[in-house]
Amino acid sequence: MPATQLEVVREHERYRITGISRTQWWRLEKAGQVPRRIRLSKNSVGWFRHELEAMLCDRAGREVA
């Protein structure tokens, strides 16, 4: 993916995209089942939008099959 298409989303947008609560996301992240957060600064984190969307597509594909 070209660097110009990389978009980082913060917690509020991550929740809007996935619908997974902060606590449940943390549990899934520790289990390696969702994309890991990236550190943006000392007090902020985010996620790459394309990783969140790919995770949703993968999960949808597994549920349908």
N, C-alpha and C positions, 0 to 999 in steps of 0.2 A: 504494500500500500504506500503510495507516495506520501512524503512528509506533509505536503500541503493539505491532505485530507484527514490528518490526525486531529481529533477533537477530544478534549478532556472534559468530562462532566463531573460536577460536584455531587454531594450526597442527595440533595433535593431532586436533581434530575435523574440520578441513578434510581431512586425510588420510583419516580414517575415512569421510567422505562421498564423496570423489572417488576414493580409491585411487591417487592420483598422488603420486609421491615429491616431496620438497621441491625437489630439483635440477631434475627435469623440470618441476615447476610454475613454477619461476623462469624457465626457458627459454620456456615457453608464455606466461607473463605478459609477458616482454619482447617477444614476437612479437605480443602483443595478442589471443591466442586464448583466454584465460581471464579471469575477473574479477580486477581489480587489488586488491591489499591496501589496507587503510586503516590509517593510523597511529593507535594508541590512546594511546601515550605515547612517550617517547624510545626505549625499548627493547622495545616490543611492537607487534605488528600483528595484524590480524584480517580476516575477510571477512564480508560479509552472507550469512547462510544462504540467503535467497531467491535471491540471485545465483548461488550454487553450484548450487542445485537447478534453477534455470532453465537453467543451462549444461548440466547433465546431461540434462534433458528435450530440449533442442535437439539435443545430440549423438546421443541415442537416436533421435530423429525422423529425423535425416539418415542414420543407419546403416541404418534399416529401409527407408527409401525407395529 
